[in-house]
Amino acid sequence: MLTGRTAKYVEAMIREGDDFDYYRWLRRVRQEDARLKSVAVSTSVQHIVPRPDHPAKITQNPGEFKDQETADTAKHKSVVRRTIQQVGHCTKSIDKPQKSIRQRLGDVCNAWENFQETRNRDAVYGYLRAVFSIVKHYNGRFRTKKLIRRAFKFAGLPTDMNADPFAVVIRCTCDGKADNKTISKWSRALRYVERVKKPRHQLTAFMKNSGGINACANLSAQLLGHSNRKLC
C-alpha cells in the first residue's frame, strides 16, 4: 500500500501520463503542504514574527534550491521506480483480462501458420517456442489437465488425459499436417528442454547448442527414459 507523497506521485504519473512534469507536480505538492501546515499552525498557536537573524528570514540560494530539487527528484524516482512497475502490473491485470486457453491456443496456431508460410529452416523453432510457452504457463499453475481438455476440445478431437501435454498441443494446433513420428520427436525434444534448460536461456539457442531438435529428442530418451505419458 502506497502512502504519503509517494502515493501522490504514482497517482499523478498514471493520471497525467506523458504530460507529467515532476517539477510542476513538486511545486504543487509543496504549496499544498505549506498551506495545510499554515492552517494547522494558525489554529493552534499565535503567529510568531522571526527576528532578522532567524533562519526563516535568510533567503535560500536559488542554486542550492535547484540542487535540492534535483536531489529530491533522483531520490523520489529511485524509490518509486520499482513501485510504479508493480502498479503497472496491477493496472494491466485489472484493465486487460488474462487470455483464455482458447486464445492462447489460437496464438500457437498462428505460430504454426507462420512456420508453414516460410522456407526458413529455423522457423520451426518459433512454433516450438509457442508450444513450450503455453505448456509451461499452465504447468506453473497446476492446470495441465485443464489445458489438455481444452486443447482436445479446441481441435475437436477425442480427449486422452494420459497424453503428453506437449504432444497434445502440437497435435491440436498443427492443422493435421504433422505426422505421429514428427509429433513424438518434437514433444520429446521439448520435454528435454523443460527438464534441462535454465530460465535465462532462450529456447532456440539452447536447442541449437544441444545439437538441434533430433539431438534433444534423443537426449530426452537417454535422460528421461520411457514416460508414463503417451506421446499422443
C-alpha positions as CSV (number, residue, x, y, z in Angstrom):
1,M,0.0,0.0,0.0
2,L,1.5,3.3,-1.1
3,T,1.2,6.2,1.4
4,G,2.1,9.9,1.6
5,R,3.9,11.7,-1.2
6,T,4.9,8.5,-3.0
7,A,1.2,7.6,-3.4
8,K,0.5,11.1,-4.8
9,Y,3.5,10.8,-7.2
10,V,2.4,7.5,-8.6
11,E,-1.2,8.7,-8.9
12,A,-0.1,11.8,-10.8
13,M,2.1,9.8,-13.2
14,I,-0.7,7.4,-14.0
15,R,-3.3,10.3,-14.4
16,E,-1.2,12.7,-16.5
17,G,0.9,10.1,-18.5
18,D,3.3,11.7,-20.9
19,D,2.2,15.2,-19.8
20,F,3.5,14.6,-16.3
21,D,6.0,17.3,-15.2
22,Y,7.9,16.4,-12.0
23,Y,8.9,19.9,-11.0
24,R,5.5,21.3,-11.6
25,W,4.0,18.5,-9.5
26,L,6.6,19.0,-6.8
27,R,5.8,22.7,-6.6
28,R,2.1,22.0,-6.4
29,V,2.6,19.4,-3.6
30,R,4.9,21.8,-1.6
31,Q,2.4,24.6,-1.9
32,E,-0.4,22.3,-0.7
33,D,1.8,21.1,2.2
34,A,2.7,24.6,3.1
35,R,-0.9,25.7,3.0
36,L,-2.0,22.8,5.2
37,K,0.8,23.5,7.6
38,S,0.0,27.2,7.8
39,V,-3.7,26.4,8.6
40,A,-2.7,23.9,11.3
41,V,-0.2,26.4,12.9
42,S,-2.6,29.3,12.8
43,T,-5.3,27.4,14.6
44,S,-3.1,26.1,17.3
45,V,-0.5,28.9,18.2
46,Q,-0.1,32.6,17.9
47,H,1.8,33.9,14.9
48,I,5.5,34.4,15.9
49,V,7.5,37.0,13.9
50,P,11.0,35.8,13.5
51,R,14.0,38.0,14.3
52,P,16.0,39.5,11.4
53,D,18.7,36.9,12.0
54,H,16.2,34.0,12.2
55,P,16.8,31.2,9.5
56,A,13.3,31.9,8.1
57,K,14.5,35.4,7.2
58,I,17.5,34.1,5.3
59,T,16.8,33.8,1.6
60,Q,17.9,30.4,0.2
61,N,20.4,30.5,-2.6
62,P,18.5,29.7,-5.8
63,G,21.3,27.3,-6.9
64,E,21.0,25.4,-3.6
65,F,17.2,25.1,-4.1
66,K,17.8,23.8,-7.6
67,D,20.3,21.2,-6.3
68,Q,18.0,20.2,-3.5
69,E,15.1,19.8,-6.0
70,T,17.3,17.7,-8.3
71,A,18.4,15.5,-5.4
72,D,14.7,15.1,-4.4
73,T,13.9,14.1,-8.0
74,A,16.6,11.4,-8.1
75,K,15.7,10.1,-4.6
76,H,12.0,10.1,-5.4
77,K,12.4,8.3,-8.8
78,S,14.7,5.7,-7.3
79,V,12.1,4.9,-4.6
80,V,9.2,4.9,-6.9
81,R,10.7,3.1,-9.9
82,R,10.1,-0.4,-8.5
83,T,6.7,0.7,-7.1
84,I,5.4,2.1,-10.4
85,Q,6.3,-1.2,-12.1
86,Q,4.2,-3.0,-9.6
87,V,1.3,-0.6,-10.1
88,G,1.6,-1.0,-13.8
89,H,1.3,-4.8,-13.5
90,C,-1.8,-4.3,-11.3
91,T,-3.3,-1.9,-13.7
92,K,-2.8,-4.4,-16.6
93,S,-4.4,-7.2,-14.6
94,I,-7.5,-5.0,-14.0
95,D,-7.8,-3.3,-17.3
96,K,-6.8,-6.2,-19.6
97,P,-8.2,-9.6,-18.6
98,Q,-5.9,-12.6,-18.9
99,K,-6.0,-14.6,-22.2
100,S,-8.2,-17.7,-22.2
101,I,-6.8,-21.1,-23.1
102,R,-8.6,-20.8,-26.4
103,Q,-6.9,-17.5,-27.2
104,R,-3.5,-18.9,-26.3
105,L,-4.1,-22.0,-28.4
106,G,-5.0,-19.6,-31.2
107,D,-1.7,-17.9,-30.8
108,V,0.1,-21.2,-31.2
109,C,-2.0,-21.9,-34.3
110,N,-0.8,-18.6,-35.7
111,A,2.8,-19.6,-34.9
112,W,2.2,-22.8,-36.9
113,E,0.9,-20.8,-39.9
114,N,3.9,-18.5,-39.8
115,F,6.1,-21.6,-39.8
116,Q,4.3,-23.1,-42.8
117,E,4.5,-19.8,-44.8
118,T,8.2,-19.5,-44.7
119,R,11.0,-21.7,-46.0
120,N,13.4,-20.6,-43.3
121,R,14.8,-23.8,-41.8
122,D,14.8,-22.2,-38.3
123,A,11.1,-21.2,-38.5
124,V,10.1,-24.4,-36.7
125,Y,11.7,-23.0,-33.5
126,G,9.2,-20.2,-33.4
127,Y,6.4,-22.7,-33.4
128,L,8.1,-24.9,-30.8
129,R,8.7,-21.9,-28.6
130,A,5.0,-21.1,-28.7
131,V,4.1,-24.7,-27.8
132,F,6.7,-24.7,-25.0
133,S,5.4,-21.4,-23.6
134,I,1.7,-22.4,-23.3
135,V,2.6,-25.8,-21.7
136,K,5.0,-24.1,-19.2
137,H,2.4,-21.4,-18.5
138,Y,-0.2,-23.9,-17.3
139,N,2.4,-26.3,-15.7
140,G,3.4,-23.5,-13.4
141,R,-0.2,-23.1,-12.3
142,F,-1.0,-26.8,-11.9
143,R,-3.6,-26.6,-14.7
144,T,-2.1,-29.0,-17.2
145,K,-5.2,-31.3,-17.1
146,K,-7.4,-28.3,-17.9
147,L,-5.1,-27.4,-20.8
148,I,-5.2,-30.9,-22.2
149,R,-9.0,-31.0,-22.1
150,R,-9.4,-27.6,-23.7
151,A,-6.9,-28.4,-26.4
152,F,-8.7,-31.5,-27.5
153,K,-12.0,-29.6,-27.4
154,F,-10.4,-26.8,-29.4
155,A,-9.3,-29.2,-32.1
156,G,-12.5,-31.3,-32.0
157,L,-10.5,-34.4,-31.1
158,P,-11.3,-37.2,-28.6
159,T,-9.9,-36.4,-25.1
160,D,-7.0,-38.5,-23.8
161,M,-5.9,-37.3,-20.3
162,N,-2.9,-39.7,-20.3
163,A,-1.3,-37.9,-23.3
164,D,1.9,-35.8,-23.0
165,P,0.9,-32.1,-22.9
166,F,3.5,-31.1,-25.5
167,A,2.2,-33.7,-27.9
168,V,-1.4,-32.7,-27.2
169,V,-0.8,-29.0,-28.0
170,I,1.2,-29.9,-31.2
171,R,-1.5,-32.3,-32.4
172,C,-4.2,-29.8,-31.7
173,T,-2.6,-26.8,-33.4
174,C,-0.8,-28.3,-36.4
175,D,-3.9,-28.5,-38.5
176,G,-3.4,-32.2,-39.0
177,K,-0.2,-31.6,-41.0
178,A,2.3,-33.2,-38.6
179,D,2.5,-37.0,-38.6
180,N,2.8,-39.1,-35.4
181,K,6.6,-39.5,-35.8
182,T,7.1,-35.8,-36.0
183,I,4.8,-35.1,-33.1
184,S,6.6,-37.7,-31.0
185,K,10.0,-36.2,-31.9
186,W,9.1,-32.6,-31.2
187,S,7.3,-33.4,-27.9
188,R,10.3,-35.5,-26.6
189,A,12.7,-32.6,-27.6
190,L,10.5,-30.1,-25.6
191,R,10.4,-32.4,-22.6
192,Y,14.2,-32.5,-22.6
193,V,14.2,-28.7,-22.9
194,E,11.8,-28.4,-20.0
195,R,13.9,-30.6,-17.8
196,V,17.4,-29.1,-18.6
197,K,17.1,-25.6,-19.9
198,K,17.7,-22.7,-17.4
199,P,15.1,-19.9,-17.4
200,R,17.6,-17.3,-18.6
201,H,18.4,-19.3,-21.7
202,Q,16.5,-18.8,-25.0
203,L,14.8,-21.9,-26.3
204,T,16.1,-21.6,-29.9
205,A,19.7,-21.0,-28.8
206,F,19.5,-23.8,-26.2
207,M,18.2,-26.4,-28.7
208,K,20.7,-25.4,-31.3
209,N,23.6,-25.6,-28.8
210,S,22.3,-29.0,-27.8
211,G,22.6,-30.3,-31.4
212,G,19.1,-29.4,-32.7
213,I,15.7,-30.9,-32.4
214,N,16.7,-34.5,-33.2
215,A,19.6,-34.4,-30.7
216,C,17.2,-33.0,-28.0
217,A,14.7,-35.8,-28.7
218,N,17.5,-38.4,-28.4
219,L,18.8,-36.8,-25.2
220,S,15.3,-36.9,-23.8
221,A,15.1,-40.7,-24.2
222,Q,18.5,-41.1,-22.5
223,L,17.8,-38.7,-19.7
224,L,14.1,-39.4,-19.0
225,G,13.7,-42.9,-20.3
226,H,10.2,-44.0,-21.1
227,S,7.5,-41.7,-19.9
228,N,4.3,-42.9,-18.3
229,R,2.5,-40.4,-20.6
230,K,1.6,-41.3,-24.1
231,L,3.2,-39.2,-26.8
232,C,-0.2,-38.9,-28.4
